[in-house]
Amino acid sequence: MTLKGNWAYHSWMAFLAVLVVSGGFAYWRQFTEGLILTNMRDQVSWAFYIGNFTFLVGVAAAAVLLVIPAYVYNWKPIREIAIFG
């Protein structure tokens, strides 16, 4: 089996693999030791997660507002940008 790609590709894949493994380790540590790792107590145990959730709802709304003029009104200049969303 031969892996195709240059050194930049393999470096990027290795970096992403390290990122995934470190995220899994952080999740496991929080699961076993509790929310004290995130410096949250009983009163605000949801703060970080709800904050991220509301931020991503805003990102999704912005993506919808970008796609509407591109496809509904067939506006060509923004259609190329909407592909990335």
C-alpha positions as CSV (number, residue, x, y, z in Angstrom):
1,M,0.0,0.0,0.0
2,T,1.4,3.4,-1.0
3,L,0.3,6.6,0.5
4,K,0.1,9.5,-1.9
5,G,0.9,13.1,-1.0
6,N,3.7,15.4,-0.3
7,W,5.3,16.2,3.1
8,A,2.9,19.1,3.7
9,Y,-0.1,16.8,3.3
10,H,1.3,14.1,5.7
11,S,2.3,16.8,8.2
12,W,-1.2,18.2,8.1
13,M,-2.8,14.8,8.6
14,A,-0.4,14.1,11.5
15,F,-1.4,17.4,13.1
16,L,-5.1,16.6,12.7
17,A,-4.6,13.1,14.1
18,V,-2.8,14.6,17.2
19,L,-5.6,17.1,17.5
20,V,-8.3,14.4,17.5
21,V,-6.4,12.2,20.0
22,S,-5.8,15.2,22.3
23,G,-9.5,16.1,22.1
24,G,-10.5,12.5,22.9
25,F,-8.1,12.5,25.9
26,A,-9.6,15.8,27.2
27,Y,-13.1,14.4,26.8
28,W,-12.2,11.2,28.6
29,R,-10.5,13.2,31.4
30,Q,-13.6,15.4,31.8
31,F,-15.8,12.4,31.8
32,T,-13.8,10.6,34.5
33,E,-12.9,13.6,36.7
34,G,-15.9,15.8,36.3
35,L,-16.6,19.4,35.3
36,I,-14.1,20.7,37.8
37,L,-11.5,20.5,34.9
38,T,-13.4,23.2,33.1
39,N,-13.5,25.4,36.2
40,M,-17.2,25.1,36.4
41,R,-19.3,24.2,39.5
42,D,-22.8,23.0,40.1
43,Q,-24.3,26.4,39.4
44,V,-22.9,26.9,36.0
45,S,-22.0,23.5,34.7
46,W,-23.7,24.2,31.4
47,A,-22.2,27.6,30.6
48,F,-19.4,26.7,28.2
49,Y,-21.6,24.2,26.2
50,I,-24.6,26.5,26.0
51,G,-22.3,29.4,24.9
52,N,-20.9,27.3,22.1
53,F,-24.3,26.1,21.1
54,T,-25.7,29.6,20.8
55,F,-22.6,30.7,18.8
56,L,-23.1,27.9,16.3
57,V,-26.8,28.7,15.9
58,G,-25.7,32.2,14.8
59,V,-23.1,30.7,12.4
60,A,-25.8,28.5,10.9
61,A,-28.2,31.5,10.5
62,A,-25.4,33.5,8.8
63,A,-24.9,30.6,6.4
64,V,-28.6,30.5,5.5
65,L,-28.5,34.2,4.9
66,L,-25.6,33.8,2.6
67,V,-27.2,30.9,0.6
68,I,-30.6,32.6,0.1
69,P,-29.5,35.4,-2.3
70,A,-27.1,33.0,-4.1
71,Y,-29.6,30.3,-5.0
72,V,-33.1,31.8,-4.7
73,Y,-32.3,35.0,-6.6
74,N,-29.6,33.4,-8.7
75,W,-27.0,36.0,-7.7
76,K,-23.8,34.8,-9.3
77,P,-21.1,36.8,-7.5
78,I,-22.1,35.4,-4.1
79,R,-22.7,31.8,-5.4
80,E,-19.0,31.1,-5.4
81,I,-18.7,32.2,-1.8
82,A,-21.8,30.2,-0.7
83,I,-20.1,26.9,-1.9
84,F,-17.7,27.3,1.0
85,G,-20.5,27.6,3.5
